[in-house]
Structure formats: structure tokens, C-alpha cells
């Protein structure tokens, strides 16, 4: 999946996986050693995430049903919890993507599923 920030005309991920089942959402990134540039994980539905058991920090983007950014959590280190009640999904990214893409609360995202 490709995730684009339409407001900033930037790409957040061009190889994002989708966690849209209970099993995939539970596992998340726990089995990963790291996220490579361009990778990400879109978790849907989701209002909150944790990094307990993870070995690396991530950037977290909370997204509304209308694909608007409602909250950002850059550089979320292991053993933390974050949530946004207005979110319907969450995008987990390598650290630095929020900053390098210029993503801000209120930005409009586009999620393009692989065909």
C-alpha cells in the first residue's frame, strides 16, 4: 500500500502492510527488528497503539475515517502507549518520516491499496 500526504504532496510509505484482522492487529510490528525506509503498517480499525515488546522506536500517525491526520506521535520509543479517540486507524512508520514529510495535524492522506 502507498500512503500519500495530499496536503504536503509527500509520500509517507510506499510499502505499507495492512493489519486489518484481529490477529494482524495483535501482532503488529512485534516480530520486526526494524522498519526499512518506505515501509509502514496501517492498522484498521484502531484508536490506540503500544510499543511494549518492541525493539525500536516508531513514528505514529492517527487517522480519522475521512483520512485526516488527528494526532501525531513522532519517535515513540518502546514501552509506551498512545491513543486518539477521534482516530479510526493508525499508521506506524520509521522514525523521522513525520518530520521529513512535513506531516501535520489536519493534513489529508490518501491510502492506495496494492492491486
ZIQUI-V952881 format. One record per backbone hydrogen bond with DSSP energy under -0.5 kcal/mol. NH is the residue of the N-H (numbers start at 1). CO is the residue of the C=O. If there is no record, write none. Layout:
nh:co
NH:CO
NH:CO
//
This chain:
nh:co
2:112
3:13
4:2
4:110
5:10
6:4
6:108
7:108
9:5
10:5
12:3
12:10
13:3
14:38
15:38
16:1
17:40
19:42
20:18
25:21
26:22
27:23
28:24
30:27
32:29
39:36
40:15
41:92
42:17
43:41
43:90
44:19
44:42
45:88
46:88
49:82
51:80
54:51
58:76
59:93
60:73
61:91
62:71
63:89
64:68
67:64
69:107
70:62
71:62
73:60
76:58
76:73
77:75
79:51
82:49
84:47
87:84
88:63
89:63
90:43
91:61
92:41
92:90
93:59
94:39
97:94
100:96
101:97
102:98
102:99
103:98
106:69
107:104
109:67
110:4
112:2
112:110
113:111
//
